[in-house]
Amino acid sequence: MSLTFEHVTLGQRVLFGTGKAPENLAAEVERFGAQKVMVIASEFEAAIAREVSAGIDVALDYD
């Protein structure tokens, strides 16, 4: 069973979906028309952040 939904509140938008993080992130970057994206993750989570952001042009990875 795949669960997918969207939650929008003031100042934030959260997209949920099993295995959808890379796709959702790329869609949000495109939606905003972002030119430079900075990815911030702890050293422990840096490998996961790189995997999730592989589909976008990252200007800076910061851990």
N, C-alpha and C positions, 0 to 999 in steps of 0.2 A: 504494500500500500504506500502510495506517495502522498505526502501532505505538503501542500503549497498554499501560502496565503501572504497577504500584505497587511502591514499595520502602520498607519500614518497618524502622528500626533504633532503638536506644535514643535517646530524646530527639528524634527527627525522623521525619518522614514526607515522602517525595518522590513526587510524582505526575508522570508523563511522558505526553506525547501531543502530537502535532503540532497546533498551533493551539488547544490546550486550556487555556492558562494562565488566561484570564479565567474560564472555567467552573470550573476546578479551584480557583482562589482563592476564588470565590464559595461553592463547596461547602464549603471548609475554614472559612471565616468562619461559615457557617451551622452546621457541625458543632460548632464550639466555642461557638456562641451569643454571639459577640463583639458587644459594644455599641459599642465605639470602636476603630477601626482606624487605625494610623499607618503610612503607606507611606514607606519610606526608600529613596532612589535617588540616585545621583550626578546632578549637573546634566546630564551627557551622556546618562544613561538616563532622565531624568525623563519625557520624552514617552512612552516605552515603558511606564513604570510607570503613568502615567495611563491609557493604553489598556488595560492588563491589569486595572487596578482599577476600570474604569468601571462594572462591575456591582455594586459594593458601596458602602456608605456610609462614605466616608473622613473621619475626624475631622481628620486633619492629613497633608498632603503635605510631606515634608522632603527637600530635596536639598542 
